[in-house]
């Protein structure tokens, strides 16, 4: 019973401060991920939309930062770069699922170490420890 409840909560995703549908924005309107989620230097993270971006269509509604709730969190001991993954030809959907079909974003893919290593094996990327983790003294 507990596992079923946990799976249901994961599918629903966290409560966001503003109702937002990726299905409408990325699906129906065909907005590209980077439109709302820029990748500033050095490239580790994709960021959340700035109010000005939302305001391009929703004039006057968003004149303040929106405290979005992160769905995916990579542990600090993992050296991960969205930019490097995108340059290698990976797509957002490979790690985040078919977001353009989702009204609500929830964890859909296995972003554990095992899931990442399996993807690296399939794509013939390094699975050496130091590829994703810093050497400890």
RAZI-V405128 format. One record per backbone hydrogen bond with DSSP energy under -1.0 kcal/mol. CO is the residue of the C=O (numbers start at 1). NH is the residue of the N-H. If there is no record, write none. Layout:
BEGIN
CO NH
CO NH
END
This chain:
BEGIN
1 5
2 6
3 7
4 8
5 9
6 10
7 11
8 12
9 13
21 25
22 26
22 27
23 28
24 29
25 31
32 35
33 37
38 47
40 43
43 83
44 82
50 53
50 54
51 55
53 56
54 57
54 58
58 61
66 68
75 78
78 80
81 85
82 86
83 87
84 88
85 90
86 89
92 96
93 97
97 99
98 101
99 102
102 23
109 111
112 116
113 117
114 118
115 119
116 120
117 121
118 122
119 123
120 125
128 131
129 132
129 133
132 79
END
